[in-house]
Amino acid sequence: MSNQQTVQTKGIYHGLPVYPSAVTGLTAIITGANGISGNYMLRVLAEAPERWTKIYCLSRRPPAIPDGLPAQAEHIALDFLKEPEEIAKVLKEKGVKADYVFFYSYVQVKPKEGGGLWSDAEEMCKVNSALLRNFCSALPLASITPKRIMLQTGAKNYGVHLGPSAIPQEESAPRVTLEPNFYYPQEDFLWSFCAEHGIDWNICMPAGILGAVPDAAMNLVFPLGVYATVQKHLGEKLEFPSDLQAWEANRCMSSSKMNGYMEEWAVLTEAAKNEKFNTMDGTTFTWGNHWPKLARNYGIDHELPSMDDSVYTVVKSKHDPPPRGFGPPATYRIRFRLVDWARQEKVQKAWAELTAKYGLVTGDLQDMDIDRIFGFTDGSLMGTPLDLTMNKARKMGWHGFVDSNDAIKEVLREFVNLKMLPPLLD
């Protein structure tokens, strides 16, 4: 395809490409189809059954789709930590073919004691590199030669989890080598594999991903919904956990569905082959702009960041110099953390009451992995600027965008439909 200028709107998603009617009869593999990204990629492809006539969903568990698995989709249970020969045997038995591959498989390794979500960086590299290597190595053994493989990584490519990186974050930025990062060995393997087998590739890098799936771990939106509904139940305001800097910092978001639309565009666009792309909503987002909207969704009042310095705990990023390569580490001021809030007795009692009232399926808070579920949102609320520039994709003809505020509200509603959150006011 050449640069695509004809666009359309689908719900809250605008500027989406209109593909030529001749683009039909394609087959796709989606790995990690039960996760937050693969799930929405399946939904995106399923919207065009004439274009995508067969979709193979490869994951250990089947994807949870609200209306059931689409007619042209087939789930095949596979574990990519198995040997390539074992994976290939299943692919051959099932007659799998693929014009395009969308790779989302991911394992979150247990953090080191007292460390953050990605503190065991070496093990993260080992396990997640194995997922990609075993799957790709199985393809030639199963006589599958796709036209293109799309690998989704993320904003940690820029070291944003380690401290301040150069703003805006641009695809041509050098690697950050302060700590091991599994995105880099994955990239190196993909490039080598594709060159050896004559396959094109894309790498797409989203920011904080917005989506609703049954596994709430590392989900930015679910903890916000829990926090807001409990505060309403307790008759308390929606306090902001961080300071004015975090309130005003630009923090771009990446809706799962918008990511899917863009990643479909990437693999079907000839000019985009063998390119890395930032993948975000295409609009500006700050917590300060969103916080009153979140409060209104639940019919409660919100509080502005406190101007009293004494209420904050000061935390500094650990690397000096930070990922940008110069300047001081970042200084964050935190009023409270959601992981600590969620452990309060009154909060756990309130959630149990809400669970009983609305028949929620999430269970009690004390039974959840609070650090894993709420820690990811805590990190996003701390105030690290994140501005993934979309200049490169726009120059190639990508025009899609969604208001991240609308996307968060839509995801909250999807969690309600999954019986994981109580209803919104509006």
SULDA-V344269 format. One record per pair of residues at least 6 apart in sequence whose ideal C-beta (glycine too) atoms are under 6 Angstrom apart, sorted by the first residue. I is the first residue (numbers start at 1). J is the second residue. D is the distance in Angstrom with one decimal. If there is no record, write none. Layout:
i=I j=J d=D
i=I j=J d=D
This chain:
i=1 j=268 d=5.6
i=1 j=269 d=5.0
i=1 j=270 d=5.7
i=3 j=397 d=3.4
i=4 j=17 d=4.2
i=4 j=397 d=4.8
i=6 j=18 d=4.2
i=7 j=15 d=4.8
i=7 j=399 d=5.4
i=8 j=16 d=5.2
i=8 j=18 d=5.3
i=10 j=16 d=5.9
i=12 j=402 d=5.4
i=12 j=406 d=4.4
i=13 j=402 d=4.9
i=14 j=401 d=5.7
i=15 j=399 d=3.7
i=15 j=400 d=4.7
i=15 j=401 d=5.4
i=16 j=261 d=5.5
i=16 j=400 d=5.2
i=17 j=265 d=5.4
i=23 j=51 d=5.6
i=24 j=50 d=5.3
i=24 j=51 d=5.8
i=25 j=53 d=5.3
i=26 j=51 d=5.9
i=26 j=52 d=5.3
i=26 j=99 d=4.8
i=27 j=54 d=4.4
i=27 j=97 d=5.4
i=27 j=98 d=5.2
i=27 j=99 d=5.1
i=28 j=45 d=5.9
i=28 j=52 d=5.8
i=28 j=55 d=5.0
i=28 j=100 d=5.0
i=29 j=56 d=4.8
i=29 j=98 d=4.3
i=29 j=101 d=4.7
i=30 j=38 d=5.0
i=30 j=41 d=5.3
i=30 j=42 d=5.6
i=30 j=57 d=5.3
i=30 j=102 d=4.9
i=31 j=58 d=4.8
i=31 j=103 d=5.0
i=31 j=104 d=5.8
i=31 j=105 d=4.4
i=32 j=38 d=4.3
i=32 j=59 d=5.5
i=32 j=104 d=3.6
i=32 j=105 d=4.0
i=33 j=42 d=5.6
i=33 j=57 d=3.6
i=33 j=59 d=4.7
i=33 j=63 d=4.4
i=34 j=59 d=4.5
i=34 j=61 d=4.7
i=34 j=63 d=4.6
i=35 j=104 d=5.7
i=36 j=209 d=5.6
i=36 j=211 d=4.3
i=36 j=213 d=5.0
i=36 j=256 d=5.6
i=37 j=104 d=4.4
i=37 j=152 d=5.8
i=37 j=256 d=5.7
i=38 j=104 d=4.1
i=39 j=63 d=5.0
i=39 j=213 d=5.2
i=40 j=211 d=5.5
i=40 j=256 d=3.7
i=40 j=257 d=4.8
i=40 j=260 d=4.8
i=41 j=102 d=5.3
i=41 j=260 d=4.3
i=42 j=63 d=5.8
i=44 j=260 d=3.6
i=44 j=261 d=5.7
i=44 j=264 d=5.9
i=45 j=52 d=4.3
i=45 j=55 d=5.5
i=46 j=70 d=3.8
i=49 j=72 d=5.5
i=53 j=72 d=5.7
i=54 j=72 d=5.6
i=55 j=72 d=5.7
i=55 j=73 d=4.3
i=56 j=74 d=5.7
i=56 j=96 d=5.3
i=57 j=63 d=5.6
i=57 j=73 d=5.7
i=57 j=75 d=4.5
i=58 j=76 d=5.4
i=58 j=78 d=4.9
i=60 j=79 d=5.4
i=62 j=75 d=4.3
i=64 j=214 d=5.2
i=76 j=94 d=5.5
i=78 j=87 d=6.0
i=78 j=90 d=5.9
i=80 j=105 d=5.5
i=80 j=131 d=4.4
i=80 j=134 d=5.0
i=80 j=135 d=4.8
i=84 j=134 d=5.2
i=84 j=137 d=3.8
i=84 j=138 d=4.2
i=87 j=138 d=3.8
i=88 j=138 d=4.1
i=88 j=141 d=3.6
i=88 j=142 d=4.2
i=91 j=142 d=3.9
i=92 j=142 d=4.8
i=98 j=144 d=5.7
i=98 j=146 d=4.8
i=99 j=147 d=5.3
i=100 j=146 d=5.7
i=100 j=148 d=5.5
i=100 j=267 d=4.9
i=101 j=146 d=4.9
i=101 j=149 d=4.4
i=102 j=150 d=5.0
i=103 j=151 d=4.9
i=104 j=152 d=5.5
i=105 j=131 d=4.7
i=107 j=127 d=4.8
i=107 j=128 d=6.0
i=109 j=120 d=5.1
i=109 j=123 d=4.6
i=109 j=124 d=5.0
i=109 j=127 d=5.9
i=111 j=117 d=5.8
i=111 j=119 d=4.6
i=112 j=119 d=4.3
i=112 j=120 d=5.1
i=117 j=375 d=5.9
i=121 j=179 d=4.9
i=121 j=180 d=4.2
i=122 j=180 d=5.5
i=124 j=182 d=4.8
i=125 j=180 d=4.9
i=125 j=182 d=4.2
i=125 j=185 d=5.7
i=128 j=182 d=4.3
i=129 j=185 d=4.6
i=129 j=186 d=5.8
i=132 j=186 d=5.1
i=133 j=189 d=5.6
i=136 j=193 d=4.9
i=148 j=200 d=4.3
i=148 j=267 d=4.8
i=149 j=201 d=5.1
i=150 j=202 d=4.5
i=150 j=263 d=5.4
i=150 j=267 d=5.3
i=151 j=190 d=5.5
i=151 j=203 d=5.1
i=152 j=204 d=5.1
i=153 j=183 d=4.2
i=153 j=203 d=6.0
i=153 j=205 d=5.3
i=154 j=205 d=5.5
i=154 j=206 d=5.6
i=155 j=207 d=4.7
i=157 j=183 d=5.1
i=157 j=205 d=5.2
i=158 j=165 d=4.4
i=158 j=169 d=4.5
i=158 j=173 d=5.9
i=159 j=165 d=5.2
i=159 j=176 d=3.2
i=159 j=323 d=3.2
i=160 j=384 d=5.9
i=160 j=386 d=5.9
i=162 j=178 d=5.4
i=162 j=319 d=5.5
i=162 j=323 d=5.3
i=163 j=317 d=3.3
i=163 j=319 d=5.2
i=163 j=322 d=3.4
i=163 j=323 d=5.4
i=163 j=329 d=5.5
i=163 j=330 d=5.1
i=164 j=322 d=4.7
i=164 j=324 d=5.3
i=164 j=330 d=4.9
i=165 j=323 d=4.2
i=165 j=324 d=5.2
i=166 j=324 d=4.7
i=167 j=385 d=5.5
i=167 j=387 d=5.3
i=168 j=387 d=4.1
i=168 j=389 d=4.0
i=169 j=388 d=5.1
i=170 j=389 d=5.3
i=171 j=276 d=4.8
i=171 j=392 d=5.5
i=175 j=184 d=5.8
i=176 j=323 d=4.5
i=178 j=319 d=4.9
i=190 j=201 d=5.6
i=194 j=201 d=4.6
i=200 j=273 d=4.2
i=200 j=274 d=5.6
i=201 j=274 d=5.8
i=202 j=266 d=4.6
i=202 j=267 d=6.0
i=203 j=276 d=4.3
i=204 j=263 d=5.2
i=204 j=277 d=5.3
i=204 j=279 d=4.4
i=205 j=278 d=5.4
i=205 j=279 d=5.9
i=206 j=254 d=3.4
i=206 j=259 d=5.1
i=206 j=279 d=4.4
i=207 j=252 d=5.0
i=207 j=253 d=5.9
i=207 j=254 d=4.6
i=207 j=280 d=5.2
i=207 j=386 d=5.4
i=207 j=388 d=5.6
i=208 j=220 d=4.7
i=208 j=253 d=5.3
i=208 j=380 d=5.2
i=209 j=254 d=5.3
i=209 j=256 d=5.6
i=210 j=221 d=5.7
i=210 j=253 d=5.8
i=210 j=255 d=4.5
i=210 j=407 d=5.0
i=210 j=408 d=6.0
i=210 j=411 d=5.1
i=211 j=256 d=3.3
i=212 j=411 d=4.9
i=212 j=414 d=3.6
i=212 j=415 d=4.7
i=216 j=222 d=4.3
i=216 j=373 d=5.4
i=217 j=372 d=4.7
i=217 j=373 d=5.5
i=218 j=376 d=4.5
i=220 j=377 d=5.5
i=220 j=380 d=5.7
i=221 j=408 d=5.7
i=221 j=411 d=4.6
i=223 j=338 d=5.5
i=223 j=374 d=4.7
i=223 j=377 d=4.2
i=225 j=412 d=5.2
i=225 j=415 d=5.7
i=225 j=421 d=4.3
i=228 j=294 d=6.0
i=228 j=298 d=4.5
i=229 j=422 d=4.9
i=230 j=347 d=5.5
i=230 j=350 d=4.8
i=230 j=351 d=5.8
i=231 j=238 d=5.5
i=232 j=298 d=5.0
i=232 j=300 d=4.8
i=233 j=350 d=4.7
i=233 j=354 d=5.8
i=234 j=350 d=5.5
i=237 j=301 d=4.7
i=237 j=303 d=5.0
i=238 j=295 d=4.5
i=238 j=300 d=5.7
i=238 j=302 d=4.2
i=239 j=303 d=4.8
i=240 j=291 d=5.9
i=240 j=305 d=5.2
i=241 j=335 d=5.5
i=241 j=336 d=5.3
i=241 j=381 d=5.2
i=242 j=334 d=5.7
i=242 j=381 d=5.3
i=242 j=382 d=5.8
i=242 j=383 d=5.6
i=243 j=305 d=5.1
i=243 j=312 d=5.9
i=243 j=333 d=4.1
i=244 j=305 d=4.6
i=245 j=383 d=4.8
i=246 j=382 d=5.9
i=246 j=383 d=2.9
i=247 j=287 d=5.7
i=247 j=288 d=3.9
i=247 j=305 d=4.8
i=248 j=286 d=5.9
i=248 j=288 d=5.4
i=249 j=383 d=4.8
i=249 j=385 d=4.7
i=250 j=284 d=5.9
i=250 j=385 d=5.6
i=250 j=387 d=5.2
i=251 j=285 d=5.7
i=251 j=386 d=5.1
i=252 j=280 d=4.5
i=252 j=285 d=5.9
i=252 j=386 d=5.4
i=252 j=387 d=5.8
i=252 j=388 d=5.4
i=253 j=281 d=5.3
i=253 j=285 d=5.1
i=253 j=404 d=4.0
i=254 j=279 d=5.8
i=254 j=280 d=4.8
i=255 j=281 d=5.6
i=255 j=402 d=5.5
i=255 j=407 d=4.0
i=258 j=281 d=5.6
i=258 j=402 d=5.0
i=259 j=279 d=5.1
i=261 j=400 d=5.5
i=262 j=279 d=5.3
i=262 j=400 d=5.9
i=265 j=398 d=5.7
i=266 j=272 d=4.9
i=271 j=396 d=5.3
i=272 j=396 d=5.5
i=277 j=393 d=5.0
i=278 j=388 d=3.8
i=280 j=388 d=4.6
i=281 j=402 d=5.0
i=281 j=404 d=4.7
i=282 j=390 d=5.8
i=282 j=401 d=3.1
i=283 j=401 d=5.5
i=283 j=403 d=5.5
i=285 j=404 d=4.3
i=290 j=405 d=5.6
i=291 j=302 d=5.3
i=292 j=302 d=5.5
i=293 j=405 d=5.4
i=295 j=302 d=3.8
i=297 j=424 d=4.9
i=298 j=425 d=5.5
i=299 j=425 d=3.9
i=311 j=335 d=5.4
i=312 j=333 d=3.8
i=312 j=335 d=5.8
i=313 j=334 d=5.0
i=314 j=333 d=5.7
i=315 j=332 d=4.7
i=316 j=329 d=4.8
i=316 j=331 d=5.5
i=317 j=329 d=4.3
i=317 j=330 d=4.3
i=320 j=329 d=5.2
i=322 j=329 d=5.3
i=332 j=382 d=4.6
i=332 j=383 d=5.7
i=337 j=378 d=4.9
i=338 j=374 d=4.2
i=338 j=377 d=5.8
i=338 j=378 d=5.2
i=339 j=370 d=5.4
i=339 j=371 d=5.6
i=339 j=374 d=4.5
i=339 j=375 d=5.4
i=342 j=365 d=5.5
i=342 j=370 d=5.0
i=342 j=374 d=5.3
i=348 j=365 d=4.6
i=348 j=366 d=5.7
i=351 j=365 d=4.9
i=352 j=364 d=5.6
i=354 j=422 d=5.4
i=358 j=422 d=4.7
i=360 j=419 d=5.6
i=361 j=419 d=4.7
i=362 j=420 d=5.1
i=412 j=424 d=5.9
i=415 j=421 d=4.2
i=416 j=423 d=5.4
